[in-house]
């Protein structure tokens, strides 16, 4: 006899465990299956560990620059083993927190590989190979994504790592080549260049951070160079090979053929949906471009099966998966009532300085037929940013000329990841530039830059000549 549940969620990442909790809160009997660690990539190999290391790198950089704040420091060094230990403790603490949340919400957790055998039937196989069948009314697929491995000769060599296995390094490499100039690549490049590695980023496109407002990467590139990161755009890796001194990366690009020597190569060329335990063809699931197709309710074409997060393609972000998890759980339990809205999805890049973006950029807005106003306000005109010694960057807002509604926001500067929330709130709720400009923002704060940029959309900023 198989155990009966109202819902089975496959995948315990930020989408899956949130969906399981929400469904249980609504009165459903829920099982959650996770083959590795609760929290998924975000907690264990992505968002959280990188942010822990970025904090260390940022603090190290500030200590080295302490003289400009009137603090004299004789010497400072990085204890990399302690950096990793701190990262592990944070992961452990948050993982325990998720376990307790699931327990408190009476979600039954299965450690093992989940496989959908048919509609309403899921098999769980644990580490010892013992299988158990679960029956259910609804299934939510939240199997996430994994790092893509590009077809490069030599990519399987021992010194070549990805965004998961990089945490297995027990020392800081003297030199590192990063394949891919996207979010993951630039975050790790920033970390290790701050720690003292000679870092080279190789990107096939004509700019790093492809897909975001082009002005941001253009402004960011000289800052990365100043921080000791070499950027090679319009360049592809043709081969990776071992050498007497480590690894050689063979490149082909606008400068012709060249070779870069290094200790380690980080492959950060994007991610692809995971289909572990999902026999899409057998189940009749619609798949397009390697991702499961869902409707506005996050239901697949197979009634009673929902899918959320990275496995559906789109924006592969933890907060998107969590938002979708809540909506999918509510629809699965109560019927399809809630639609997923992707109009205001913020994206944050934790480089130094930070980058954050939400909504439309200028090109997107024009393509959609909007007549737009654009306003920019630099952090050099922010008293708080100057006091912090973090005055590099700008806030850029885009509004609809007819209605004044905020359409997009793009920030490069201190605490951009926090500031973007106000812009996201504005887009989601059709708030106008005038309403932001008229809202009193505390002084001195970084948030004043949003207010000043909004003033620029309806007239002129106050504190910009």
N, C-alpha and C positions, 0 to 999 in steps of 0.2 A: 504493500500500500504506500502510495506517495503522499507526502504531507501537502495539505491544501492551504494555499494563500490567496488573498485577494490580488496581490501584486508581487511580482519578482523583478528586482532591479539588478541588472548585470553591469558591474563596474562601480567601485567605491570611491571614485574621484569626486571633485567638487560639484559635478552634476549629479552623479549617482547617489551619494550619501544624502545630499540635500533633498532629492526627490523622494528617497525612502522616508526621511523624517517627515516631510510635508504630507505624504500619503498616510502615514501613521497618525499624524495629528488630526487628519480628517476621518479617522476611525477605521482605516483599512488594516488588515493583517498583512504585514510586509516582510519579505525576505530580501536581503542584500547579499550579492555574491561578489567577492573580490579575490583575484588570484594572487596578488602581491601584498601591497600595503594600503590600508585605508588612507584616503587623501589623494591617491593617484599621483600622476606626474607633478601636478602643481605643488603639493606638499613635500614630496620626497625627492624630486629631481629637478624641479622647475622654479616656480614663483618664490617659494619660501627660502630654500637654500641659497639661491642666487641673491636674494635681498639681504640675507644674513651676511653674506660675503661682501656685498656692495657696501653695507654699513661699515664693515671693517676697513675696506679700501678707502671709503670716504673719510673715516676718522684718521687713518694713516696719512692721507693727503693733507688733512687740516693740521695735524701735528707737525708735519714737515714744513707747513707754511705758517706756523705759529708766530714767527718773528713779526709778521705784518700786523698781528693783533697785540703786539707788545709783550709777548710771552717768549722767553728764551728757552730753547730746548737743545740740549747738547747732542743727544743721539737717540734714535728710535729704530726699531727693527720689527719685522713681522715674524711671529711664532706661528708658522703655518699649521702645525699640528693642533694648536689651540684654536685657530680659526675654524678648522674642520670639526673639532670637538664641540665648539659653541654651536655651529650649524647643526650638528647631530642632536644636541640637547633640545634645540628649538623644535626640530622635526619630531622628536620623541614626545615632547610636551603637547604639541598640537595634535599628534596622532592619538595620544591618550585621551585628549579632549573629545575627539570625534568618536572614539569608542564609547565614552561615557554618554555622549549625546544620543547615540544610537540605542544604547542600553536603556537610558531614561525614557526614550520614546518607543520602547518595546519593539524595536526592529530586530528580527532574527538574522544574525550575520553568519554567512558560510564562507570559510576560507578555502578557496579552490577555484577551478576553472568551470565557468558556467557555459552550457551549450544548449541552445534552443533546438529541441528535437522536433517540435511541431507547435502549432498554435496552442498555447495553454500548458505546454510541457517543457520543463527545463531540467537538465541533468547537471549535477555538481560533482566534480571529481577532485578529491583532495590530493595532497602531496604524496600519499601512499598508494594512490591509484584506486581508492575506494570511491564508488559512485553512488549517488542518491538522486532519486527523481523527485521533483517538486511539481505540483499542479497549481495552476493559477488562472485568474480571470484576465489579468492584464500583465503585460511585460513592458518594461522600459529598458532600452538598450543605451548604455552609457559607457561604452568600451574605450572611449578616448582615442588617442593617436600615439604614434611612435615616430622617432626620428627617421627621416628619409636618408637612404644611402645612395648617393649619386654613382653612376657607372663610371668610376675613375679607376684606372689600373693602379693597384697598390693600396686601395682604400682599406684593405683587410690587414695591413701591416700592424704589428704590435703598438707602434707609436702613434697610431691614428685613433682618435677617441671621438665620442659624440657627447651631447649635452647631459647624458646620464653617466657615462663612464668617466667623464672628466673629474667627478668627485672621488674616483679611486686613486687619483694622483696624490702622493703623500709629500710632494715637495713642489715648489714653484719652479716651472721650467724657465731656463734662461731665455728661450725663444719659442714663440708660438705662432703658427700660421692658422688663421681662421678662414675656413671656406664658407662664405656666405655673410653678406653684410646686412642681414635683417636684424630683428630685435634680439634674438638669442645670441647671434654672433657678436653684435656690438656690446651687449652687456658683459659677456665674458671677456671681450677685448679690453673693455674699460677696467674690469677687475684686475686682470693679470698685468696690464701695462702699469697700473698704479702700484702693484706689488713688485714691479721691477723687471718684468719680462719684456723682451723686444717682440712686439706684436705686429704682424702683417695681416690685414684683412683683404681677402680676394672676393670680389663681387662681379658677376657676369653682366649685370645691368649697368646703365650709365650713371647711377647714383646709389649710395647706400640707402637703407630703409625704403626700398621701393614700395609704392602704394600709398604713401602719405604725402601731404602737401609738399610739393617740391621745394618750397622755400626753406623748410626746416632742415632737410639734409644738406642743402647748399650752405646754410649758416653753420651747420654742425661740423662739416668736414674740416675746416681749418682749426676748429677746437680740438677735434680728435688728433689731428696732426701735432698740435701744440702739446697734447697729452702723451705724445710719444707713439702714436699708432699710425703705421703706414697704411694708406688706403689705395688699393689697386682696383679701379672700376673698369668695366668693359674688358674684363680679363677672366679667362677660364683656366682651371687646372686640368692639364692633359695627362699627368702621371705623377705618382708618388713613389719614391724609391728610397731604399736604405743607403746610407753612405758611411764612411769611416767615422764621421763626427756626429752622426745622428740620422736625420731624414732630409731628403731633398725633394722639393716640390717644384715640378716643371710647369711653367705657365706660358700662356699664349694670349696676347692682348694688343692694345693700341701701341705698346712699346716693343712689340715683336715678341720673340721667345726669350724667356729669362728663367733663372733658377733661384729659388730662395731656400737657404738651409735653415733648419730649425730642430728643436728637441722634440716637439709634439705638434700634431696637426689636429685641430678641432673641426669636425664636420658639423656645420650648422646651416644646412641647406634646406631647411623646412621640415614639415611634418606631414604624415599621411594618416588617414583614419584606420583604426584597428578593427579588424573583423574577427577577432578571436571568438570562437563559439557561435558565430553567425554564418550559417550557410544560406546566404541571401537567395541564391537561385532555387534551392530546394524549398525555401519558405515562400518564395514568390515575391520577395522584397524588391522594390524598385531601387536601382542604384544608378547614379549618374556621376561621371568623372571621379569614380572611386569613393563616393560618399552615399550614405543612405538618404533617400528622398523623403522629406516630411512635408505636411501641409502647415497652415498657419496655427493649427492646434498641436503641432509636433507629433502628429499621428502618421505612421507610415501608410502605404497603400494596403497593408494587411490589417484589417480591423482588429483591435485589441493590442496591437504592438506599437509602441511609441519609441522614438529615438531622440537623444539630446546630445549636445556638446560636440566635441571634435569629430565624432563618427558621422555627423551630418554635414561636414565640411563647413564652409563659411568662416566666420571669425573664431579662430581657435584660441579662446580666452577663457580662463577659469570662471570669471564673473558672468560670462555669457552662458556657460554650462549650468551654473547655479540658478540663474534666472529661468532658463529653459526647464531645469529640473522641477522647480516650483510649479510652473505652468503645466507641464506634462502630467505631474502628479495630480493636480487639481482636475484636469480634464479626464484623466483615467478614472478617477474616483467619482466625480460628480457629473461627468458628461462634458462634451466639448463646448465650453463656454468662454474660456480665456484664450486670446490670441497672442502670439509672441510678436513683439514690436522691436525691430532692429534699427529704428531711426536714430536713437541716441546711445550708441555703444561706445564708451570711452576706451581708448587704448593707451597704455603707458609704457614708456621705455626708460629703464632706470640706468641711463648713462650719466656722465657728469659733464654738463648739467642734464637734468631730466628732460624728457620730451613727453608730451601728452596731447592727444588729439581726439576730437569727437565731432560727429556730423559731417557736413560736406566741406570740401575744399573749393577753391575758386572754380577750377575746371569742372568739377562735378555739378556745382550749382548752376553754372552756365549751360551745361549739357542738359540739365533738367528744366531749362527755360526760365530760370530766375534772372531778374535784373538785380544786381547786388551792390551793397556798400561794403567796403573793406576798411578796417581800422587796425593799426598796430601801435602798441605801446611798449617801449623798451624798459627792461629792468634797471638800466642805468639811471632812469628817472624815478626809481622807487627808493624812498628813504630807508625802508626796512631791508631791501636787498643790498643797498650800499653798506648799511650797518653790519649786515651778515658777512660782507665780503663776497657776495654771490650775485653780482650785478650783470652777469653775462646772460643774454637771451632776450626774448620778446614774447608778448601776447598778441595774437592775431585773431580778430573776430570777424565773422562774415554774417551779414543780415540781408533779409529780403527788402529791397528798396520800397516796394509797395506797402507792405504791412509792418515793417520794422522787426519782424520776428528773427530771432537768432537762428541761423542755419548751420553754423559750424564754428569751432574754436580750435586753435592750434597754438600750443605753448611750448617754448623751450626756455627753461630757466629753473631756479630753485623751487622745489616742491611743486613742480608742474603736475605731478600725479595727484596731489591733493586739490590744487586749484581747478582742475578740469571738472570736478564734480559740479561746481556752480554752473558751468556752461552746459553740461549734460542735463541738469535740472531745467535750465532755460529752454533747451531744445525740446525736451520731453513735454513741457507744459506750455509751449507756444508763447514764451515770455519775450517781450520786445527789448530792443537795445535801450529804449527810453526808460523802461521799468528798471533795468539793471542800473542805469546811470543815476536814477533818482533814489535808489536804495542806498542808505547810509552804510558805508563800509568802515570798520574800525581803523584807526590810525595809531601807530604805523603798522601796517600789515602788508603781506604780499598780495592779499585779495584785492587791495586797492587797484592793482594793475588791471584787473577785470573791469572794474568800474570806470577807470580812465579810458580803456579801450572802447567801452560802450559809449562814453561821452564822444569819442571820436567818430562813432557811427551816426550820431544825431547832431553833431556840431564840431566842437574841438575839445581835445583833452585839456584839462585845467593845468596840469603840471608838465606840459611839453611845449617848448617854444616852437 
